[in-house]
Amino acid sequence: MAERNTGARVYLTVIGLMLALAGGVFTWLMGRSYLRASSIDHWPVVPCVILESGMEQRQVDPGRPVEVSFQVLYSYEWDGQEYKSNRYRLRGSSWSSRETEVSMLMDKYPAGSVQDCHVNRADPGLAVLAGESKAPGYSLWFPVIFLVGGLGVVVGAWRR
């Protein structure tokens, strides 16, 4: 096999490091999302009263359809103190052009109903009605391939 010159090794090292860096960043971001979503499962569940349940509309561009988002306000008690929250999920309610999804949430959480909400022990002012998706944790293998593959390219570039 022909001997690689230093320029080729440096080039492969740079490419490998860029792949590893991209894989590392996405591994970290997806891992952080998964850990945040998993932590909600360990928050205590307390009853909360839905004060308001509705739909907010927006139209970003006149040529685009109207988007809707589920809006909720509920109160709950933690350690003898009353709190209010408007978070359906930790990241808030997403915007969608499908009103049926929001209508289903409004039916599930009608005003005046008593529901379960998850309260953060460290910050009792933070509560959510629903947990987050753990999909990033189940997909971690994909960016890890780039991380490991990039490091493999670097090792392979300098291996004799």
N, C-alpha and C positions, 0 to 999 in steps of 0.2 A: 504494500500500500504506500502511496506517495506521502511524503512528510508534509504536514500543513505548515504554511508560513505563519508568522506572527500576526499579520494583517487579517488572515482568515479566522484565526483564533479570537482575535479581538472582536471582529464582526459577529461571530457566533456567540461570543460572550454577551455582547450588547443585545442581540436579539433574544437570547435566553433570559437575560435579566429583565427585559421589557415584558416578556411573557410571564415570568415569575412575579413581577411587580403587579401586573394586571390581575393575575390569578390571586395573589395575596390580598389585594385591595378588595376584590369581590368576595373572597372567602371571609375576610373580616366583616364586611358589611352584611353579608347574608347570615353569618354566625351571630352577629349582634342582634339582627332582626329576630332570629329564632330564639335567642335567649330572652329577649324582651317579651316575646309572645308566650314563651313558656313560663315566665315569672308571673304572668297574670293568673295562671292556673293555681298558683299558691297564695294569691291574695284572698283574704277572708271574704265570704259572701254575706251580705246583709240585705235586709228588705229595703226597698226604696219605693217611693210614691211618685208616679209619673205626673208631673204638673202640666206639661205641655207636650203635645206630639203633633208634628206638622211637616209640611213640605215647603222647602225654599226653592225658588226658581231663579235661574239666571240665563242670559243669552249673551255669550261672549262676542259673537259675530252675527250680524243680521242674516248672513247666508247659512248659518248653522242652526240646527234644531235647539229648542229650549232644553236646558239641562235642569235636573231636579236633584235635591239632596234631602235626606231625612234629618229633621231637626227635633231634638228632644231636650226637655229640661226636667230634672227629677231631684227630689230631696231624699236624704238618708241621714241616719244618726250614727255617729262613731264616738265612743267614749263620752256619751252624754251631751255631745255637741252636734248641732244640726248643720249639715253641709248641703250645698247644691252643686250639681254638675250638669253639663250639657254634652258630655261625650258619649256617643254610642259605642265607639271603639277608641282605642288609645290614639290612633291617628286621625280620629274624627270620622265624619260620614263622607263617603265618596260621592262624586257627582256622576250622574248617569242620564242618558236620554230616555230611559225606560221608567215611566211613572209607576208601572205595576210593582216594581221592586220596592219603591218607597211606600206605596199604598199597603203592601204586605207588612212592612215594618210598622206603619201607623196602626194597622189592625192588631199586630202582635203586642204593641206597646201603647194602648189607648190612654188618654188622659184620665186620671183618677184611679188607674189600676195599680196594684202592688206587684212589683217585680223584684228579681234578685239582681244586685249589682256587686261588682268586685271592687273592693276598696284597698288602696295601697297603704300598707301599715306605716311606711316611712313618711308618706305625705297624704294624710287622710282627706285632703281637699281634692285628690285625684281618684276618681272612680269611673268605671266603665260598665256598660250593660252587657257587652259581648267581648269575648277574647279575640285575639288576632290570629291570623293564619300561621301555621307552623311550616308552611311550604318551603320557605328559604332553607330550613334545616334539612329537609328531605332532598334538596337539590344541591347541597354543598359539594357533592362529588364533582360537579362540573367545573367550578373554578379551581378546585384542588388539582384537577388534571392539568390545567395550565400552569399552576404553581410548581408542581412536581416536574412536569414536562420541561418547563423553562429552566429549572435547576439542572435537569438532566442534560439539556443542550449545553449549558455552561461546563458541566463536568466532562461531557463528551468532547468539547472543544479543546480541553487541556490534557486529556488522557493521551498517553503515548501508545 
